[in-house]
């Protein structure tokens, strides 16, 4: 083949591959309801002028978008979990932690069933930034989510994704890691003490589910991960106290440090940042859960400020900062009243927090002012499924997912 002909054939082959790749990418965007992104990708490509497949796909996606249903933030529910229980025989072993696990945690089996049911019912994950955002003047404004008829948006979040020392040996994952393929997974310690890597908690389980069902994630957006900092984040011991060892260092930290004489703070922080970066790339968002898991409704202003400083120094650099705060214990500031004028709100706002989430058992609780976006979250856990399954009935039938290995009755809250 003459050199010119060979070059021409090579160009055509590369162009065909390019056009197939663009069509595939556009199809994937549209599958996650990013019709504008798919259309823009097609129309901005030089091939659009002559490629009938590009033109037909753009028309198809425009029609699909035009047939979508508009959802306002006030119509979107928000559910949350804590770390999942992998081995119920270890979590529910009769010790002093059993009741708490039974109340506020969800088993991996329950979570997988709930996720499947909600997907089959047409639920689609959106994030807070899909619901509201700051305009050019810095004022918070509502946004609209567009989904096909039969689809329903919801927000997913998970609290305390730090893998606390206190959970060791209780049948819960111990860390998030990035595997050799770049996927986020968990480390989990088996009965024989060996550590395996797999999918044992919300983040990797959702990642795997979306790989199989991309239409479960609006624009590829997944959940919000709320982090404290006092035990580090994501299973890494990233807090400065592990290095400085202050006099009030608790026994759990001391025991861990004694068991890990090779501890290096910068290595731990690098590991956590690697995982956080991979999670963000996969559509996850981070939120503050306060550094010390503090009750914001009762904590003093002085303590609130110290806690926020600890968070910004020890956690923010690893996650790239956050403007979301998910209140520990679900305890809202200002006793749940309007934030404007409240001293604690004014301080948190000055520190860059624009999105605030409390706990609210109602199906919807959303408040938007120029200054902030506020959203209630519904706990999906043993307590709610056992005592108030009716409050979850719009999402799933609790009787179909409730883990039979849970001790019953589930203990009431506050000993009541």
DRENDO-1510 file (C-alpha; in Angstrom, 1 decimal, always signed):
<recs>
REC; n; res; u; v; w
REC; 1; UNK; +0.0; +0.0; +0.0 .
REC; 2; UNK; +1.4; +3.4; -0.9 .
REC; 3; UNK; +2.5; +5.6; +2.0 .
REC; 4; UNK; -0.2; +8.2; +1.3 .
REC; 5; UNK; -2.9; +5.5; +1.2 .
REC; 6; UNK; -1.7; +3.9; +4.3 .
REC; 7; UNK; -1.8; +7.2; +6.1 .
REC; 8; UNK; -5.3; +7.9; +4.9 .
REC; 9; UNK; -6.5; +4.5; +6.0 .
REC; 10; UNK; -4.9; +5.1; +9.4 .
REC; 11; UNK; -6.7; +8.4; +9.8 .
REC; 12; UNK; -10.0; +6.9; +8.9 .
REC; 13; UNK; -9.5; +4.1; +11.4 .
REC; 14; UNK; -8.6; +6.6; +14.1 .
REC; 15; UNK; -11.6; +8.8; +13.2 .
REC; 16; UNK; -14.0; +5.8; +13.4 .
REC; 17; UNK; -12.7; +4.8; +16.8 .
REC; 18; UNK; -13.0; +8.4; +18.0 .
REC; 19; UNK; -16.6; +8.7; +16.8 .
REC; 20; UNK; -17.5; +5.4; +18.4 .
REC; 21; UNK; -16.0; +6.6; +21.7 .
REC; 22; UNK; -17.9; +9.9; +21.5 .
REC; 23; UNK; -21.2; +8.1; +20.9 .
REC; 24; UNK; -20.5; +5.7; +23.8 .
REC; 25; UNK; -19.7; +8.6; +26.1 .
REC; 26; UNK; -22.8; +10.5; +25.1 .
REC; 27; UNK; -24.9; +7.4; +25.6 .
REC; 28; UNK; -23.5; +6.9; +29.1 .
REC; 29; UNK; -24.2; +10.6; +29.9 .
REC; 30; UNK; -27.8; +10.2; +28.8 .
REC; 31; UNK; -28.2; +7.0; +30.7 .
REC; 32; UNK; -27.5; +9.1; +33.8 .
REC; 33; UNK; -29.9; +11.8; +32.7 .
REC; 34; UNK; -27.3; +14.3; +31.7 .
REC; 35; UNK; -29.0; +15.0; +28.4 .
REC; 36; UNK; -27.5; +18.5; +28.0 .
REC; 37; UNK; -24.0; +17.1; +28.5 .
REC; 38; UNK; -24.6; +14.3; +25.9 .
REC; 39; UNK; -26.0; +16.7; +23.3 .
REC; 40; UNK; -23.2; +19.2; +23.9 .
REC; 41; UNK; -20.6; +16.5; +23.5 .
REC; 42; UNK; -22.1; +15.4; +20.2 .
REC; 43; UNK; -22.7; +18.9; +18.7 .
REC; 44; UNK; -19.2; +20.2; +19.7 .
REC; 45; UNK; -17.5; +17.4; +17.8 .
REC; 46; UNK; -16.6; +18.1; +14.2 .
REC; 47; UNK; -18.2; +14.8; +13.2 .
REC; 48; UNK; -21.6; +16.1; +14.0 .
REC; 49; UNK; -21.9; +17.9; +10.7 .
REC; 50; UNK; -21.8; +14.7; +8.7 .
REC; 51; UNK; -22.4; +11.8; +11.1 .
REC; 52; UNK; -26.1; +10.9; +11.0 .
REC; 53; UNK; -25.6; +8.7; +14.1 .
REC; 54; UNK; -24.5; +11.8; +16.1 .
REC; 55; UNK; -27.4; +13.8; +14.7 .
REC; 56; UNK; -30.0; +11.2; +15.5 .
REC; 57; UNK; -28.6; +10.6; +19.0 .
REC; 58; UNK; -28.8; +14.4; +19.7 .
REC; 59; UNK; -32.4; +14.5; +18.6 .
REC; 60; UNK; -33.2; +11.4; +20.7 .
REC; 61; UNK; -31.7; +12.9; +23.9 .
REC; 62; UNK; -33.4; +16.2; +23.3 .
REC; 63; UNK; -36.7; +14.4; +23.1 .
REC; 64; UNK; -36.0; +12.4; +26.2 .
REC; 65; UNK; -35.1; +15.6; +28.1 .
REC; 66; UNK; -38.3; +17.3; +26.9 .
REC; 67; UNK; -40.4; +14.4; +28.3 .
REC; 68; UNK; -38.8; +14.6; +31.7 .
REC; 69; UNK; -40.6; +15.5; +34.9 .
REC; 70; UNK; -39.3; +18.5; +36.9 .
REC; 71; UNK; -38.5; +18.0; +40.6 .
REC; 72; UNK; -38.0; +20.9; +43.1 .
REC; 73; UNK; -35.8; +20.4; +46.2 .
REC; 74; UNK; -38.9; +20.4; +48.4 .
REC; 75; UNK; -40.0; +17.1; +46.7 .
REC; 76; UNK; -36.7; +15.2; +47.4 .
REC; 77; UNK; -36.2; +13.0; +50.4 .
REC; 78; UNK; -32.9; +12.3; +52.1 .
REC; 79; UNK; -31.9; +9.0; +53.8 .
REC; 80; UNK; -28.8; +8.0; +55.7 .
REC; 81; UNK; -26.9; +5.1; +57.1 .
REC; 82; UNK; -24.0; +4.4; +59.4 .
REC; 83; UNK; -21.3; +1.8; +58.8 .
REC; 84; UNK; -22.8; -1.5; +57.7 .
REC; 85; UNK; -22.7; -4.6; +59.8 .
REC; 86; UNK; -21.1; -7.4; +57.8 .
REC; 87; UNK; -21.1; -10.1; +60.5 .
REC; 88; UNK; -24.1; -9.9; +62.8 .
REC; 89; UNK; -22.7; -12.6; +65.1 .
REC; 90; UNK; -19.9; -10.2; +66.1 .
REC; 91; UNK; -22.0; -7.0; +66.3 .
REC; 92; UNK; -24.8; -8.7; +68.2 .
REC; 93; UNK; -22.6; -10.7; +70.6 .
REC; 94; UNK; -24.2; -9.5; +73.8 .
REC; 95; UNK; -21.6; -6.9; +74.9 .
REC; 96; UNK; -22.3; -3.3; +75.8 .
REC; 97; UNK; -22.2; -2.1; +72.2 .
REC; 98; UNK; -24.9; -4.5; +70.9 .
REC; 99; UNK; -27.8; -2.3; +71.7 .
REC; 100; UNK; -26.3; +0.7; +70.0 .
REC; 101; UNK; -25.5; -1.3; +66.8 .
REC; 102; UNK; -29.0; -2.7; +66.8 .
REC; 103; UNK; -30.6; +0.7; +67.0 .
REC; 104; UNK; -28.6; +2.9; +64.7 .
REC; 105; UNK; -26.9; +0.5; +62.2 .
REC; 106; UNK; -28.0; -1.4; +59.2 .
REC; 107; UNK; -26.7; -4.8; +58.1 .
REC; 108; UNK; -25.1; -5.3; +54.8 .
REC; 109; UNK; -27.8; -7.7; +53.8 .
REC; 110; UNK; -30.5; -5.2; +54.7 .
REC; 111; UNK; -28.6; -2.4; +52.8 .
REC; 112; UNK; -28.3; -4.5; +49.6 .
REC; 113; UNK; -32.0; -5.4; +49.7 .
REC; 114; UNK; -33.0; -1.8; +50.2 .
REC; 115; UNK; -30.8; -0.5; +47.4 .
REC; 116; UNK; -32.2; -3.1; +45.0 .
REC; 117; UNK; -35.8; -2.4; +46.0 .
REC; 118; UNK; -35.4; +1.4; +45.7 .
REC; 119; UNK; -33.8; +1.0; +42.3 .
REC; 120; UNK; -36.7; -1.2; +41.1 .
REC; 121; UNK; -39.1; +1.5; +42.4 .
REC; 122; UNK; -37.4; +4.1; +40.2 .
REC; 123; UNK; -35.3; +6.0; +42.8 .
REC; 124; UNK; -32.3; +7.9; +41.6 .
REC; 125; UNK; -29.4; +9.4; +43.7 .
REC; 126; UNK; -28.9; +13.1; +43.4 .
REC; 127; UNK; -26.6; +15.3; +45.5 .
REC; 128; UNK; -27.2; +18.5; +47.4 .
REC; 129; UNK; -25.6; +20.6; +44.6 .
REC; 130; UNK; -28.2; +19.3; +42.2 .
REC; 131; UNK; -30.9; +20.8; +44.5 .
REC; 132; UNK; -29.5; +24.2; +45.2 .
REC; 133; UNK; -26.4; +26.4; +44.7 .
REC; 134; UNK; -25.0; +29.8; +45.2 .
REC; 135; UNK; -25.6; +32.4; +42.4 .
REC; 136; UNK; -23.1; +35.0; +41.2 .
REC; 137; UNK; -24.1; +37.2; +44.2 .
REC; 138; UNK; -23.5; +34.5; +46.7 .
REC; 139; UNK; -27.2; +33.9; +47.4 .
REC; 140; UNK; -28.5; +30.3; +47.7 .
REC; 141; UNK; -31.0; +29.4; +45.0 .
REC; 142; UNK; -33.1; +26.3; +44.3 .
REC; 143; UNK; -32.4; +24.2; +41.3 .
REC; 144; UNK; -34.6; +21.8; +39.4 .
REC; 145; UNK; -33.8; +18.1; +38.8 .
REC; 146; UNK; -35.2; +16.6; +35.6 .
REC; 147; UNK; -35.9; +12.9; +35.4 .
REC; 148; UNK; -38.0; +10.6; +33.2 .
REC; 149; UNK; -41.5; +9.8; +34.3 .
REC; 150; UNK; -41.5; +7.1; +36.9 .
REC; 151; UNK; -38.1; +8.1; +38.4 .
REC; 152; UNK; -37.9; +9.7; +41.8 .
REC; 153; UNK; -34.8; +11.6; +43.1 .
REC; 154; UNK; -33.4; +11.0; +46.6 .
REC; 155; UNK; -30.3; +12.0; +48.5 .
REC; 156; UNK; -28.1; +9.3; +50.2 .
REC; 157; UNK; -25.6; +10.0; +52.9 .
REC; 158; UNK; -23.5; +8.0; +55.4 .
REC; 159; UNK; -22.3; +9.1; +58.8 .
REC; 160; UNK; -19.0; +8.4; +60.6 .
REC; 161; UNK; -17.1; +6.9; +57.7 .
REC; 162; UNK; -14.0; +6.8; +59.9 .
REC; 163; UNK; -13.9; +3.2; +61.1 .
REC; 164; UNK; -13.5; +4.0; +64.8 .
REC; 165; UNK; -11.2; +2.0; +67.1 .
REC; 166; UNK; -14.3; +1.1; +69.1 .
REC; 167; UNK; -15.7; -0.9; +66.2 .
REC; 168; UNK; -12.7; -3.2; +65.9 .
REC; 169; UNK; -13.7; -6.9; +66.1 .
REC; 170; UNK; -17.4; -6.1; +65.7 .
REC; 171; UNK; -18.0; -7.4; +62.2 .
REC; 172; UNK; -17.6; -4.0; +60.5 .
REC; 173; UNK; -15.1; -3.0; +57.8 .
REC; 174; UNK; -11.9; -1.3; +59.0 .
REC; 175; UNK; -10.7; +0.9; +56.1 .
REC; 176; UNK; -11.4; +2.1; +52.6 .
REC; 177; UNK; -8.6; +1.5; +50.1 .
REC; 178; UNK; -8.0; +1.9; +46.4 .
REC; 179; UNK; -7.3; -1.4; +44.7 .
REC; 180; UNK; -5.0; -2.1; +41.8 .
REC; 181; UNK; -7.7; -1.2; +39.3 .
REC; 182; UNK; -8.3; +2.2; +40.9 .
REC; 183; UNK; -11.6; +1.1; +42.5 .
REC; 184; UNK; -12.5; +2.0; +46.1 .
REC; 185; UNK; -12.9; -1.1; +48.3 .
REC; 186; UNK; -12.9; -2.0; +52.0 .
REC; 187; UNK; -10.5; -3.9; +54.1 .
REC; 188; UNK; -12.2; -6.4; +56.4 .
REC; 189; UNK; -10.7; -8.5; +59.1 .
REC; 190; UNK; -11.9; -12.1; +59.0 .
REC; 191; UNK; -12.3; -14.6; +61.9 .
REC; 192; UNK; -8.8; -15.9; +61.5 .
REC; 193; UNK; -7.3; -12.4; +61.8 .
REC; 194; UNK; -6.4; -12.2; +58.1 .
REC; 195; UNK; -7.4; -9.0; +56.2 .
REC; 196; UNK; -9.3; -9.2; +52.9 .
REC; 197; UNK; -10.2; -6.5; +50.4 .
REC; 198; UNK; -13.7; -6.3; +49.1 .
REC; 199; UNK; -17.0; -4.5; +49.1 .
REC; 200; UNK; -18.3; -4.4; +52.7 .
REC; 201; UNK; -19.7; -0.9; +53.2 .
REC; 202; UNK; -21.9; +1.7; +51.6 .
REC; 203; UNK; -19.3; +3.4; +49.3 .
REC; 204; UNK; -18.0; +0.3; +47.4 .
REC; 205; UNK; -21.4; -1.4; +47.4 .
REC; 206; UNK; -23.0; +1.7; +45.8 .
REC; 207; UNK; -20.0; +1.9; +43.4 .
REC; 208; UNK; -20.5; -1.7; +42.3 .
REC; 209; UNK; -24.3; -1.2; +42.0 .
REC; 210; UNK; -23.9; +1.9; +39.8 .
REC; 211; UNK; -21.4; +0.0; +37.6 .
REC; 212; UNK; -24.2; -2.5; +36.9 .
REC; 213; UNK; -27.0; +0.1; +37.0 .
REC; 214; UNK; -25.7; +3.5; +35.8 .
REC; 215; UNK; -29.2; +5.0; +35.8 .
REC; 216; UNK; -29.3; +4.8; +39.6 .
REC; 217; UNK; -26.9; +7.9; +39.7 .
REC; 218; UNK; -28.1; +11.3; +38.4 .
REC; 219; UNK; -25.2; +12.7; +36.3 .
REC; 220; UNK; -23.0; +10.1; +38.0 .
REC; 221; UNK; -23.6; +11.7; +41.4 .
REC; 222; UNK; -23.6; +9.3; +44.4 .
REC; 223; UNK; -23.9; +9.9; +48.2 .
REC; 224; UNK; -22.5; +12.3; +50.8 .
REC; 225; UNK; -19.9; +10.9; +53.2 .
REC; 226; UNK; -19.9; +12.6; +56.6 .
REC; 227; UNK; -16.7; +12.5; +58.5 .
REC; 228; UNK; -15.5; +13.3; +62.0 .
REC; 229; UNK; -11.8; +13.6; +62.6 .
REC; 230; UNK; -10.8; +12.6; +66.1 .
REC; 231; UNK; -10.0; +9.0; +65.1 .
REC; 232; UNK; -8.9; +10.0; +61.6 .
REC; 233; UNK; -10.9; +9.5; +58.4 .
REC; 234; UNK; -11.7; +6.6; +56.1 .
REC; 235; UNK; -9.8; +4.1; +58.4 .
REC; 236; UNK; -6.6; +6.1; +58.4 .
REC; 237; UNK; -5.2; +7.6; +61.6 .
REC; 238; UNK; -4.8; +11.1; +60.2 .
REC; 239; UNK; -5.4; +13.3; +63.3 .
REC; 240; UNK; -2.5; +15.2; +64.7 .
REC; 241; UNK; -3.1; +13.8; +68.1 .
REC; 242; UNK; -1.7; +10.4; +67.0 .
REC; 243; UNK; +1.6; +12.2; +66.5 .
REC; 244; UNK; +1.6; +14.7; +69.4 .
REC; 245; UNK; +0.2; +12.2; +71.9 .
REC; 246; UNK; -1.4; +14.8; +74.3 .
REC; 247; UNK; -1.9; +13.9; +77.9 .
REC; 248; UNK; -5.7; +13.3; +77.3 .
REC; 249; UNK; -5.1; +10.8; +74.5 .
REC; 250; UNK; -7.7; +8.1; +75.1 .
REC; 251; UNK; -7.0; +4.4; +75.6 .
REC; 252; UNK; -8.2; +3.3; +72.2 .
REC; 253; UNK; -5.7; +5.6; +70.5 .
REC; 254; UNK; -2.9; +4.5; +72.8 .
REC; 255; UNK; -3.6; +0.9; +72.2 .
REC; 256; UNK; -3.6; +1.4; +68.5 .
REC; 257; UNK; -0.3; +3.3; +68.5 .
REC; 258; UNK; +1.3; +0.6; +70.7 .
REC; 259; UNK; +0.2; -2.0; +68.2 .
REC; 260; UNK; +1.5; +0.1; +65.2 .
REC; 261; UNK; +5.1; +1.2; +66.2 .
REC; 262; UNK; +5.8; +2.1; +62.5 .
REC; 263; UNK; +3.0; +4.7; +62.5 .
REC; 264; UNK; +3.7; +7.7; +60.4 .
REC; 265; UNK; +1.2; +10.6; +60.2 .
REC; 266; UNK; +2.1; +11.7; +56.7 .
REC; 267; UNK; +1.8; +8.2; +55.4 .
REC; 268; UNK; -1.7; +7.9; +56.9 .
REC; 269; UNK; -2.7; +11.2; +55.5 .
REC; 270; UNK; -1.4; +10.3; +52.1 .
REC; 271; UNK; -3.4; +7.1; +52.2 .
REC; 272; UNK; -6.6; +8.9; +53.2 .
REC; 273; UNK; -6.2; +11.6; +50.5 .
REC; 274; UNK; -5.7; +8.9; +47.8 .
REC; 275; UNK; -9.0; +7.3; +48.8 .
REC; 276; UNK; -10.8; +10.6; +49.1 .
REC; 277; UNK; -9.6; +11.7; +45.6 .
REC; 278; UNK; -10.7; +8.4; +44.1 .
REC; 279; UNK; -14.1; +8.7; +45.8 .
REC; 280; UNK; -14.6; +12.3; +44.5 .
REC; 281; UNK; -13.8; +11.0; +41.0 .
REC; 282; UNK; -16.5; +8.4; +41.4 .
REC; 283; UNK; -19.1; +11.0; +42.3 .
REC; 284; UNK; -19.0; +11.0; +46.1 .
REC; 285; UNK; -19.2; +14.3; +48.1 .
REC; 286; UNK; -17.8; +14.9; +51.6 .
REC; 287; UNK; -19.3; +16.7; +54.6 .
REC; 288; UNK; -18.2; +17.7; +58.0 .
REC; 289; UNK; -19.8; +15.7; +60.8 .
REC; 290; UNK; -17.9; +17.9; +63.3 .
REC; 291; UNK; -14.3; +16.9; +64.3 .
REC; 292; UNK; -15.3; +15.5; +67.7 .
REC; 293; UNK; -18.9; +14.3; +66.9 .
REC; 294; UNK; -20.2; +17.3; +68.9 .
REC; 295; UNK; -23.9; +18.1; +69.7 .
REC; 296; UNK; -24.2; +21.5; +68.0 .
REC; 297; UNK; -27.4; +22.3; +69.9 .
REC; 298; UNK; -25.7; +22.2; +73.3 .
REC; 299; UNK; -22.0; +22.8; +72.6 .
REC; 300; UNK; -20.5; +26.1; +73.7 .
REC; 301; UNK; -19.4; +28.7; +71.1 .
REC; 302; UNK; -15.8; +28.3; +72.3 .
REC; 303; UNK; -15.9; +24.5; +71.9 .
REC; 304; UNK; -17.7; +24.9; +68.5 .
REC; 305; UNK; -14.9; +27.1; +67.3 .
REC; 306; UNK; -12.1; +24.8; +68.5 .
REC; 307; UNK; -13.8; +21.8; +67.0 .
REC; 308; UNK; -14.2; +23.6; +63.6 .
REC; 309; UNK; -10.5; +24.6; +63.7 .
REC; 310; UNK; -9.5; +21.0; +64.4 .
REC; 311; UNK; -11.6; +19.9; +61.4 .
REC; 312; UNK; -10.1; +22.5; +59.0 .
REC; 313; UNK; -6.6; +21.6; +60.1 .
REC; 314; UNK; -6.9; +17.8; +60.2 .
REC; 315; UNK; -9.6; +16.8; +57.7 .
REC; 316; UNK; -10.2; +19.6; +55.1 .
REC; 317; UNK; -6.8; +19.3; +53.5 .
REC; 318; UNK; -7.4; +15.6; +52.9 .
REC; 319; UNK; -10.9; +15.9; +51.3 .
REC; 320; UNK; -10.4; +19.2; +49.5 .
REC; 321; UNK; -12.6; +21.1; +52.0 .
REC; 322; UNK; -16.4; +21.1; +52.2 .
REC; 323; UNK; -19.2; +23.5; +52.5 .
REC; 324; UNK; -21.6; +20.9; +53.9 .
REC; 325; UNK; -22.2; +20.1; +57.6 .
REC; 326; UNK; -24.2; +17.1; +58.6 .
REC; 327; UNK; -24.9; +17.5; +62.3 .
REC; 328; UNK; -23.7; +14.8; +64.7 .
REC; 329; UNK; -26.6; +13.2; +66.6 .
REC; 330; UNK; -28.8; +15.0; +64.1 .
REC; 331; UNK; -28.8; +17.9; +66.6 .
REC; 332; UNK; -29.6; +21.1; +64.8 .
REC; 333; UNK; -28.4; +24.5; +65.8 .
REC; 334; UNK; -30.8; +27.1; +67.2 .
REC; 335; UNK; -33.1; +24.3; +68.4 .
REC; 336; UNK; -34.2; +23.8; +64.8 .
REC; 337; UNK; -35.3; +27.4; +64.4 .
REC; 338; UNK; -34.5; +29.7; +61.5 .
REC; 339; UNK; -30.7; +30.2; +61.4 .
REC; 340; UNK; -30.6; +33.8; +60.4 .
REC; 341; UNK; -29.2; +35.8; +63.3 .
REC; 342; UNK; -28.1; +32.8; +65.3 .
REC; 343; UNK; -24.6; +33.1; +66.7 .
REC; 344; UNK; -23.6; +29.5; +65.9 .
REC; 345; UNK; -24.9; +29.8; +62.3 .
REC; 346; UNK; -23.1; +33.1; +61.8 .
REC; 347; UNK; -19.8; +31.5; +62.8 .
REC; 348; UNK; -20.3; +28.3; +60.6 .
REC; 349; UNK; -21.4; +30.4; +57.7 .
REC; 350; UNK; -18.2; +32.5; +58.1 .
REC; 351; UNK; -16.2; +29.3; +57.9 .
REC; 352; UNK; -17.7; +28.5; +54.5 .
REC; 353; UNK; -20.6; +26.2; +55.4 .
REC; 354; UNK; -23.6; +26.7; +53.1 .
REC; 355; UNK; -25.4; +23.4; +53.3 .
REC; 356; UNK; -26.8; +22.1; +56.7 .
REC; 357; UNK; -28.4; +18.7; +57.4 .
REC; 358; UNK; -30.2; +17.6; +60.6 .
REC; 359; UNK; -32.3; +14.5; +61.2 .
REC; 360; UNK; -36.0; +14.6; +60.6 .
REC; 361; UNK; -38.3; +11.6; +60.3 .
REC; 362; UNK; -40.6; +13.4; +57.9 .
REC; 363; UNK; -40.6; +12.4; +54.3 .
REC; 364; UNK; -39.4; +15.9; +53.3 .
REC; 365; UNK; -37.8; +18.8; +55.1 .
REC; 366; UNK; -36.1; +21.4; +53.0 .
REC; 367; UNK; -35.5; +25.1; +53.8 .
REC; 368; UNK; -33.8; +27.5; +51.4 .
REC; 369; UNK; -32.9; +31.1; +52.2 .
REC; 370; UNK; -30.4; +33.4; +50.5 .
REC; 371; UNK; -27.9; +32.3; +53.2 .
REC; 372; UNK; -28.2; +28.6; +53.3 .
REC; 373; UNK; -29.8; +25.3; +52.2 .
REC; 374; UNK; -31.1; +23.0; +54.9 .
REC; 375; UNK; -32.4; +19.5; +54.6 .
REC; 376; UNK; -33.7; +16.9; +57.0 .
REC; 377; UNK; -32.5; +13.3; +56.8 .
REC; 378; UNK; -34.3; +10.0; +57.6 .
REC; 379; UNK; -32.5; +7.3; +59.4 .
REC; 380; UNK; -32.7; +3.9; +57.8 .
REC; 381; UNK; -31.6; +1.6; +60.7 .
REC; 382; UNK; -32.8; -1.1; +63.1 .
REC; 383; UNK; -34.7; +1.3; +65.3 .
REC; 384; UNK; -36.7; +2.9; +62.5 .
REC; 385; UNK; -37.4; -0.4; +60.7 .
REC; 386; UNK; -38.6; -2.0; +63.9 .
REC; 387; UNK; -40.6; +0.7; +65.5 .
REC; 388; UNK; -41.7; +2.9; +62.6 .
REC; 389; UNK; -41.8; +0.9; +59.4 .
REC; 390; UNK; -44.6; +3.1; +58.2 .
REC; 391; UNK; -42.2; +6.0; +58.1 .
REC; 392; UNK; -40.2; +4.2; +55.5 .
REC; 393; UNK; -43.1; +2.7; +53.5 .
REC; 394; UNK; -42.6; +5.1; +50.6 .
REC; 395; UNK; -39.1; +3.6; +50.1 .
REC; 396; UNK; -39.5; -0.1; +50.9 .
REC; 397; UNK; -41.4; -2.6; +52.9 .
REC; 398; UNK; -39.3; -3.1; +56.1 .
REC; 399; UNK; -40.7; -6.6; +56.7 .
REC; 400; UNK; -39.0; -7.6; +53.4 .
REC; 401; UNK; -35.6; -6.5; +54.5 .
REC; 402; UNK; -35.4; -6.7; +58.3 .
REC; 403; UNK; -32.5; -9.0; +59.2 .
REC; 404; UNK; -33.7; -12.0; +61.1 .
REC; 405; UNK; -30.4; -12.2; +63.0 .
REC; 406; UNK; -31.1; -8.9; +64.8 .
REC; 407; UNK; -31.9; -9.4; +68.5 .
REC; 408; UNK; -35.5; -8.3; +69.1 .
REC; 409; UNK; -37.1; -6.3; +70.4 .
REC; 410; UNK; -34.7; -3.6; +69.2 .
REC; 411; UNK; -33.9; -1.5; +72.3 .
REC; 412; UNK; -35.9; +1.8; +72.6 .
REC; 413; UNK; -34.0; +5.0; +72.5 .
REC; 414; UNK; -33.0; +6.7; +75.8 .
REC; 415; UNK; -34.0; +3.7; +77.7 .
REC; 416; UNK; -37.7; +4.6; +77.2 .
</recs>
